Amino acid sequence: MLEAEDFLNLFSEYPEWTNRELAEEFVRKDKKRVEYVIDLMDSFGENRWFVSNDPEAVAINQLSIETYLVPADALEEAVAIVLGYKEPIKKSELEENWDSYFEDVIEKIGTDKLAKKESAEDLDDEDIFKIDLG
C-alpha cells in the first residue's frame, strides 16, 4: 500500500513561488490558460493546497475542480494513498471516473480539508478545457 510519507510532491521546491510563477512555469503555451490558472489558484486565497505535500488535501481539492492545478501523476498518487491502493491510479481511469473518485475520497476523509474558494465566483471550469500539468 502507498503511504503518505511516500507521496510524490513534485512541487516541493515551489511553495515560495507566487501563483503567477507557478502558472507560467507549468502552463507555458497559452496566455489565456496561464491567466485562467492564476485566477483559479488565487480563488483559494491563502489555502495553497496545490503546493501541499498532504495527499488528502491534494486529492480532495483537485478532484473538486476540473482544471488540473497539480501534475496528473501527483493526483494519481494522492488519490491512491487516500483510498489505500497499492499503486497509483492510471490517469485514464481517474479521468473516466472523476466524480466517483471524488465521492470516494470524501467518504474516506470527510470534507475538512476541502478548500473554500474566496474569490473569482465567475470562474467556470467548463469555460476552458482541462489543463493537464502532467
N, C-alpha and C positions, 0 to 999 in steps of 0.2 A: 504494500500500500504506500502511496506517496504521502509524505509527511510535510507539514507546514514548514519545517526547517529546511526542506529541500526546494521550496518554492523558487522557481526561476524568476528573479526580479531583474528584468532587462533594463529597468530604469534606475537601478541602484545608484548610478553616478549622476542622476539628473534631478534629485529632489530640490536642489537650489536653483534650477533653471526656471525662468518665467514660463508661463503658458505659451507666450509667443515663441520663445526659443524652442520649446518642445515641438510645437506645431510646425515650425519652419524646418526643424531637423528631420521630422518623420513624415511630413506631408509636403514634399517639395514641389510637386508637379503643377499644382493648380492654385493660384492665389485665392480663388473663391473658396476652395476646400480648406485652405490654411485659415482663412478668416472664420469660416464656419466652425472649425475645430477649436480655435481660440475662444470664440463666443461660447461654445458648448463647455469647454473647460472652465471658463470664467463663471458660467452659470452655477457652478458648485461652490463658489465663494472660497472660503479657507479650506474646505474639505477637498484635498488633492489626492483622492483615492487612487487616481490613475498613475501615481508615482509611489504607491504604497508597496511594502513588502508583506502585507497582510492578505493572504489568498482569499479570505472571506470577504473583505472589503472590495477587492478587485472583482471577484466573481459576482456578487450581488449587484454591484453598481454597474459593471459593464453590461450585464445581462438586462439591466433596466432601461437601456438605451440601444438604439440600432447602430449607431456610429461607433466604430472601434476607437477607444482612447488608449488602449493598451495593445501591444502586439498580440496577434492571434495565438501564438504559442504560449504566451503568458496566461491568456484567458483559458486555453485548453487545460493547462496545468492547474490553474487556480480552481476551476470547476471540479476537476478530478480529485484534488485534495479535499475540497469541501465535502464532496459526495462519497469519499472513501474508496475511490477507484485505484487500481494498481498502476494504471498507465494513463497518460493524458488522453483526453477525448480528441478524436480527429476533427479537424476544422469543418469538414463537410457534414459530419454527424451533428456537430454543435449547431451549425447554421440551419440545418433542416429542422432541428427540434429546439430552437432558441427559447421559445416560450415555456416549453416543458422543463427545460433545464433551469430556467428562472424560477418556476414554481417549486422544483425540487430543492433548489438552494434555499429558498425562503422557508420551505418546510423544515429543512435541516437546521438552519441557523437563526431563523426569525428575521425581523426587519430592522433591528437595532443599528446595523452598520449601513443601512441604505441612506445615502446622502440625499439631502433635500436641495433642489435647485433654488437658488436665491435670486436669480435674475433670468433675463432672456426668455421670458414666457413665450415669446413669439417664435422661438426655435422649434422646428418640427423635423424630426429625424427623417421623415418621409420626403422632405423637400430636397434632399441630396442623397445619392446612393451611398451605400456602405463604404466607408473609407477604411481600408484594411492596412494596418501598420505592420502586419506580419508578412 
